[in-house]
């Protein structure tokens, strides 16, 4: 799991009420469940060209990390009583577009209506309370706003989650969940503005629910979408060897590696991704670094800004030792002197502090988190960012 992106989506969709007699009559089975989520033909012109993301397919439910597009996603709902589920995720939220960038839909089947209701309650808690905590970081301001959903299903809720970073388009996700009998439908529309997400979500929600109705009635909806292959791990064709761009122990004042864990990891739609964990790391107790090679420079900027600053998928807000607690402080660091575009912060808490750095060079995007039990100075962060930029520039050019 890379140092990047924890993009929670516990989003459900539905629409018109599914009668309990129909919705409770027998297990649908994996094949029929796979026919419920929206496929390319149902996404509309805005998303007709979107690729199906790795991580689509059967789900086990519960709060587990599964890949969605470029990022791990925390699956919504409560695994207790779940029979099975299926998700299809199209698009990429890090393109920088002001329009629709990603559409994710899923269905979860539960043993009873009571189990489905409990799952919906868990999803509401996740969206309204925990999702802003998981997505928040020093680089991104996150808000969650309750929204009114279409009057469909037996129980429902919706949240508009907005991530905003300076000088970039926001990433807005409209998450809607609806209980329909013993099923929970989940829809997330992600866009570069709230108006774009809100414009198409109601229609897609109704289509998703209609597909569940048709499957329950035994209608022929064709075949499930063909799932993408396993992502390639390693150096991208035509791209650099990212292992040569990573910080070395001597770059941070460490004479040799005592504990070093590094290697390529799958992180689509990044073309290549490399992660490293070094401890100790000179003045730091631990240093975690991730470098991604992206299809475009814009995507590198958006992916590292909105997904960076969270080590190995651990939400920033839960790093209690380094500012996640209510008494923690976040201090920006001026990195204008660094040779590559860079942003940095010091996060201080009751048990120490951490340096957060995000920087880019063309298609390369990089996130660094370095923690210490001692106080970290602005000059430490500046030196760390410049050392990382030197490694990037040596391999890619300034």
Residue, then its C-alpha position, 0 to 999 in steps of 0.5 A: x500500500x503506497x503512502x498515498x490516497x485514502x479516498x473513502x467511499x461508502x456510498x450507496x444508491x437506490x431509488x424507488x422502493x423495492x417490495x420486501x417480498x421481492x427483495x427478500x426472496x433468496x440469494x441472488x448469487x454472484x453472477x446476478x449481483x454483478x449485473x446490478x452496478x452501472x456499466x458503461x452503457x448506463x453512465x451517460x456521455x460524461x463518462x462514456x470513455x471512462x475505463x473500468x478500474x482495478x478493484x471492481x468486482x466482488x466485495x466482502x463488505x465491512x471496513x476494508x481497503x479495496x482499490x478504486x481507481x487510483x486509490x484505496x477505498x474504505x468499503x462502507x457498510x457492516x459485514x455482519x449479515x452480508x451475503x455478498x456484494x459487487x462494485x464497478x468503478x469507472x474513471x479517475x478523480x485526479x485528472x483535474x477536470x471540472x466535470x465528472x471524473x469518476x462514477x462508482x456504484x455497488x450493491x450489497x445483499x444482506x441476510x435480512x432487512x434488519x442487517x441491511x438497515x444496520x449497514x445503512x446506519x454504519x454507512x451514514x456514520x462513515x460518510x458524515x463523521x469519519x470520511x472527513x477525518x480520513x480524507x483530511x490532511x495538511x494539504x487539503x481542507x475537507x467538508x461534509x454536507x448533508x444533502x437531500x436524496x430522491x424520495x426512493x427506497x425505504x431509508x436513505x441519506x446523502x453527503x456531499x464531500x468536498x476536498x479543496x486545495x489551494x490553486x487546484x480544482x476541488x474534488x467533490x464526491x456525492x455519496x448516496x446510500x439507500x436501503x431497498x429491502x435486504x439490499x443496499x445500493x451505493x452510488x458515488x459521483x465524483x466531479x470537479x464541482x458540486x453542480x456537476x456531481x449533483x446534475x447527474x447523480x439523481x438519474x444514475x441513482x434511479x437507473x441503479x435501482x431499476x437494475x436491481x428491480x430487473x435482476x430480482x424479476x429475472x430479466x436478462x441484462x446481458x453479461x457482467x462487465x469484463x473486469x480489468x487485469x491485475x495491475x502491472x507492478x514495476x517500472x512503467x514502459x518508457x518511464x524511469x526506474x523510480x527506485x533510483x529517485x528515492x531518498x538514500x540514508x545519507x541524504x538525511x544524515x543516516x550512515x547506513x540503513x538499519x531498517x529499510x522496506x522498499x519496493x514497487x507497489x500496484x497503484x493504478x491509474x499511476x503507471x508505476x509506484x514505488x514506496x520506501x520506509x526507512x528507520x531510523x532516518x538521521x534526525x528522524x525516527x522514521x521516514x516514509x516516501x512514495x513516488x508515483x509516475x503518472x500519465x500526465x503532470x497534472x495528474x501527478x499534482x492532483x494525486x499527490x496533493x489530494x492523496x499524499x501526506x498519509x503514510x501507507x493508507x493511515x488517515x492523517x486525522x488518526x495520527x494522534x501522536x503527530x497532530x491528529x489529536x485535538x491539541x495538535x498544530x499544523x504549521x506551513x513551511x515555505x518551500x519556495x526555494x526548493x528546485x521543484x514545486x513543493x508544499x510542506x507542513x510540520x504537524x506537532x502533537x503531544x508525543x512528537x512531530x512530523x514533516x509532511x512534504x509533497x513535490x512534483x517533477x513533470x509526471x513524477x509525484x512524491x509524498x514524504x512523511x518523516x516523524x520524530x519524538x523531537x521538535x522538527x524545525x522549518x529548516x529540517x523540512x526545507x532540507x528534506x524537500x531539497x534532498x528529495x528534489x535533488x534525487x528527482x532532478x538527477x534522474x529526470x532533469x530539473 
